[in-house]
Amino acid sequence: MPEEVKVPRGAHKHIGEVDGDLIVHDATVRAEPPGGVIKVHGVTECKDDCRFESSLETTELRGSSGDILVMGDLTATRMVKLKRGRLEVEGNLVSPKIEVDKRVEVSGNLDTDQARVGGSMTVEGNAKATRVDVGGSFKVFSQAEIEEIDVGGSVAIERAAKTGLINVGGSFRGSGPVEADKIDVGGSVRIEGKANVNEIDVGGTVKLEGGKAGDIKVGGTLKASRPLNFGNIRVGGSVKISGGVGEEIDVGGTFKSEGDLEFVNIDVGGTVKIDGNAKGRNIDVGGTVSVDGDLYLSEDLRVGGKAAVEGEIKAKTVRVGGKVEAFKIEALDEITTNTLRTRKGAKAEEIEIGRRGEAEGPLIGKRILIRERARVEDVYGGTVFLRRGCRANNVYAEKLTVENDCRITGVVNYTDTLNADRDARFSMDPEKTEKLPAPPF
């Protein structure tokens, strides 16, 4: 018949093995012989504070209204449950189920299926679990392999972390590499090692070392100190990354890439700055775009303010509300802007320079429209319109229209028709030719 062993309040008792339950009332239990393990084949029940000065193996460990200290390993084959108490294990903690109202401290490794802690949980070794649910803070000083982490306050993992879901109300910090399916955090996320995360959804700020980060949604700011492989970035405030490859970039404020960037679409409300080459499909920016290298787009460049590119721009359409600057611009369909400055020239099916605008460098297109009082240099076109009050250097066109108060200071060649108002002024007489000079490119 199973026995029941009781340890009275304030006692110090040596126990080797109990073939039944062990009940401890605010007392201290030591293994017999010294250095051995206390083995309880039934339930170990603690009332008030209890101290085990060796390792403990039991079916269940229960406690109420007190703290439990195990000065060794704790193994419970069924569960550990403490009401209104704190658990401290100076060795490893192994149990399929852990429920503690206040705090859990483990000096060794943690191995559990499910742990639920009302206050805080600290593991100095490795942590392995299916689910960890902590009301306050959760910290692992070594590696963590946990399928689901649900914490109300903060999570810190000092080495590698491999998880499915990380759900934290406050902050998450991974000092080593982090592999996760989803990180959902109300405040901030900081990953100081390589990231491999399918989805990040954060209300405040995200700081990454680099790696792969799937879809990223952040209410405030996103920073990555090394190249990032990403899916979709949606950030309400600002983004600063160190180059990378990704898909959609949607930012309410500013976006900066300190390195080469490949993407599908960029949609930014404020400014975009890329310190390197940029390659993608579309860019749509409300403010300004700056690229230190080349900008290659398969579709459209649309900028509300200014676009400045150190290298060349290639796109289907270039539409810039204010000014566009580049070494060279080639657009399959259209270039529309107010001020255009290039060193090599700009080429498109259609080019339009806005009213009182300016163009430096040759313009090459099938249809070129220079609006009122704009100033341009050399023009190579099929059909060219110079609206009232324009200024130009050399003009080479198949069909040329020059309105009042326009002035052309260089050569004018045309192959088909010239329509010039009476007040249009030419420094040299226009000449109809069979062939026009070849454009620069």
C-alpha positions, -999 to 999 in steps of 0.1 A, spaced: 0 0 0 14 34 -9 28 54 21 23 90 29 53 108 44 48 142 62 74 166 72 62 190 100 67 227 101 103 238 107 118 203 104 149 192 85 143 157 72 164 132 51 144 113 26 156 88 0 125 73 -17 88 77 -10 64 50 -24 34 74 -22 29 111 -14 52 136 3 37 164 23 60 192 35 49 220 59 73 250 57 103 226 61 136 215 46 142 181 30 175 165 21 183 134 1 194 103 19 222 94 13 237 129 8 242 138 -28 215 115 -39 180 123 -53 147 125 -35 123 102 -53 86 105 -47 64 81 -66 32 100 -58 25 137 -53 49 162 -35 27 188 -18 42 219 -2 25 241 22 40 276 28 78 278 20 96 245 12 133 238 6 147 207 -11 185 206 -7 190 181 -35 174 170 -68 137 160 -67 119 135 -88 81 133 -84 49 126 -102 35 161 -93 48 190 -74 21 212 -58 24 243 -36 2 269 -21 9 303 -4 47 298 -4 79 296 -23 96 264 -33 134 260 -37 150 229 -54 188 229 -50 193 205 -79 172 192 -108 134 190 -106 116 164 -126 78 161 -124 64 134 -147 29 149 -146 29 186 -136 42 214 -114 15 237 -99 21 265 -75 -6 289 -62 4 323 -48 41 312 -48 75 313 -65 96 284 -79 134 284 -80 153 254 -95 191 255 -93 194 227 -118 172 216 -147 134 217 -147 116 189 -166 78 186 -166 51 184 -192 30 211 -175 40 240 -153 16 264 -137 30 290 -113 12 322 -101 43 344 -94 78 337 -106 99 308 -120 137 309 -119 157 280 -135 195 279 -133 198 250 -157 177 239 -187 139 240 -191 121 211 -209 83 213 -209 53 210 -231 34 240 -216 44 266 -190 21 292 -176 35 318 -152 17 348 -139 47 369 -131 82 364 -147 102 334 -159 140 332 -162 160 303 -176 198 305 -175 203 274 -197 184 262 -228 146 264 -230 126 238 -249 88 239 -249 56 237 -270 41 268 -254 52 294 -228 26 318 -214 40 345 -191 22 375 -177 53 397 -171 87 390 -185 104 359 -200 142 356 -204 164 328 -216 202 332 -213 210 305 -237 191 289 -267 153 286 -270 133 262 -290 97 271 -283 68 266 -307 47 295 -292 56 323 -269 29 345 -254 41 371 -230 24 402 -217 55 422 -210 90 415 -224 110 386 -239 148 384 -241 167 354 -256 204 358 -254 214 331 -280 197 313 -308 159 313 -309 137 289 -329 100 295 -326 67 294 -344 48 323 -329 62 351 -307 33 372 -293 45 399 -269 27 429 -255 58 450 -248 92 442 -263 112 413 -278 150 411 -280 170 383 -296 207 386 -291 215 357 -314 199 344 -346 161 342 -346 140 318 -366 103 323 -363 71 320 -383 56 352 -369 66 379 -345 37 400 -332 47 426 -307 30 457 -294 61 477 -287 96 470 -300 116 442 -316 153 440 -317 172 410 -333 209 413 -330 217 381 -349 206 368 -383 168 368 -388 148 342 -405 112 353 -399 82 349 -422 62 377 -407 68 407 -384 39 428 -371 50 455 -346 33 486 -332 65 506 -324 100 500 -337 120 471 -353 158 468 -354 173 439 -373 209 428 -379 199 415 -414 188 382 -429 153 372 -441 122 389 -428 93 381 -450 64 405 -446 72 434 -422 45 457 -408 56 484 -384 37 514 -369 68 534 -362 104 528 -375 123 499 -391 161 496 -392 184 469 -406 222 472 -402 230 445 -428 214 435 -462 178 423 -458 159 398 -479 123 409 -474 88 403 -488 65 434 -482 75 463 -460 47 485 -447 59 511 -422 40 542 -409 71 562 -400 106 557 -414 128 529 -428 166 526 -429 181 494 -442 215 484 -456 204 473 -490 188 440 -500 163 423 -521 125 424 -516 91 431 -530 67 459 -519 79 489 -499 51 511 -485 63 538 -461 45 568 -448 75 589 -440 111 583 -452 129 554 -467 167 550 -469 188 521 -482 226 521 -475 234 497 -503 221 483 -536 184 476 -536 162 453 -557 124 456 -553 91 454 -570 74 486 -560 83 516 -538 54 538 -525 67 564 -500 49 596 -488 81 616 -480 116 609 -493 136 580 -507 174 578 -506 193 548 -520 231 548 -515 239 524 -544 221 510 -575 183 505 -575 164 481 -596 126 474 -596 93 479 -613 77 511 -600 86 541 -577 59 564 -565 71 591 -540 54 622 -528 86 641 -520 121 634 -533 141 605 -546 179 603 -545 200 574 -559 238 574 -558 241 548 -586 219 537 -615 181 535 -614 165 508 -636 127 504 -636 106 482 -658 76 505 -653 72 540 -639 90 566 -619 66 591 -603 79 617 -580 60 647 -566 91 668 -559 126 661 -571 145 630 -584 183 631 -583 202 601 -598 240 600 -600 240 574 -628 214 567 -655 177 563 -653 159 537 -674 121 534 -671 89 531 -691 76 565 -678 93 593 -659 70 618 -643 85 643 -619 66 673 -606 96 695 -599 131 686 -610 149 654 -623 186 651 -625 207 622 -639 237 614 -660 213 601 -687 176 593 -689 160 567 -712 122 562 -711 103 539 -734 71 560 -733 73 594 -716 93 620 -697 73 648 -681 89 673 -657 95 710 -651 132 710 -648 154 683 -664 192 682 -660 214 655 -676 250 653 -687 244 629 -716 208 636 -724 172 624 -721 154 602 -746 118 590 -748 88 586 -771 74 618 -757 91 645 -737 74 675 -720 91 703 -702 67 724 -681 59 761 -681 89 782 -671 109 750 -669 145 742 -679 164 714 -696 201 709 -696 215 683 -719 200 672 -753 164 661 -756 156 632 -779 121 620 -787 94 614 -813 72 641 -798 87 669 -777 67 697 -761 84 727 -745 58 748 -727 57 785 -723 88 804 -713 109 772 -708 146 771 -716 162 741 -732 194 733 -750 196 709 -781 164 692 -793 163 661 -815 127 652 -824 101 640 -848 74 665 -839 86 694 -818 65 722 -802 81 753 -788 54 773 -769 53 810 -765 85 826 -751 107 795 -751 145 796 -755 165 768 -773 200 762 -788 200 738 -817 167 722 -829 165 692 -853 130 681 -861 108 665 -888 79 688 -880 86 720 -860 62 746 -845 77 777 -830 53 802 -813 56 840 -806 86 854 -786 105 821 -789 143 824 -796 165 798 -811 202 807 -809 217 778 -829 210 757 -859 174 748 -870 170 719 -893 137 703 -904 127 676 -929 89 681 -933 73 713 -921 81 745 -901 54 766 -886 68 797 -870 49 827 -857 59 862 -869 76 871 -836 97 839 -834 134 848 -836 161 827 -852 199 835 -849 204 815 -881 179 809 -909 161 776 -906 171 750 -932 150 722 -947 172 691 -951 166 656 -963 183 641 -933 188 652 -897 219 649 -876 221 618 -855 213 623 -818 240 617 -792 225 583 -784 
